[in-house]
Amino acid sequence: MDILIERTYIGQEMAYFHTLMLSLFLHALVMVILWKMELPPPSSTPISIEVISPKEVGDKKQIVRQVETPEDLLLPEDNDSRSSLLSERRQRVREEMRAKESGLSANRTGGGVNIKNILNPPRKMVGTTKEHATGQAPGPSQRSSQRQESQSNSSHSASGGSGGASTLSDRLNDSVKVGAFNALNTDRFVYYSYYERINSGIHGHWEGRVRDILYQYQRQGVMPKVPKPWVTEVEVLLTPQGAFHRAILHSSSGIEIVDQACIRAFTLGSPFLNPPKEMIQKDGFIHVYYNFGVFLN
């Protein structure tokens, strides 16, 4: 009798043990699934790098990435209007506009957006084709004319990349309207090519790190209680060989890891080779000035 009771007791203990282990396993499995679950990163958050011209240029101006602007939007080179932007070359446009989407600045076809329609929006007509207007099907000569017109229209699509929306990595004044392309008035900056070399080296490191930070905040379900947008103003000193020397933080975003992401982008992206000797200042270093921005909704 005692043996039977002891076996029953041991059997109940084993049942409890198995139940406990199963419960722990299920809890662990749920935690792993939640941890591995892919949450959509906040990829729509505009993240920008604003490059400020060196002090010796005079008036503070922003250096923007040069993109191929459709010829239909350009004005003659002798136009004397002023610009607060610097880039690879001097250009003036009929109307300034900036792309809505965030990303490395580029003009793309966007599915064949027609520049003629941007400059001169088509008026609504009762008949949309010649067949509707005349009540007759178009003849061979009319069809040929329509094909030529269609080819002409397609040739006026924005150049500079494959299909998709145009993107902008520079943060511009709100006075520049949002449009289908990037079309900006710029003045030529003699050191543009070197700044573009720096930007190409730091952009991926900066944007990738910031999106990781935003992703972690999203997972935690909490965002830092600091004023928006998050903007870090930094002065970076490079050696005459283009290697990172040190950074001077002029204005913090209010979030230390975001500020550190700016400096980290330079340390990972350097050296920025073949800097112009004319950029070396009296202290023996090259000084570049940047604003890094995260613009949350």
Summary of the structure (lengths in Angstrom):
residues: 297
radius of gyration: 29.4
end to end distance: 74.2
largest distance: 111.0
contacts: 774
relative contact order: 0.17
helix: 38%
strand: 20%
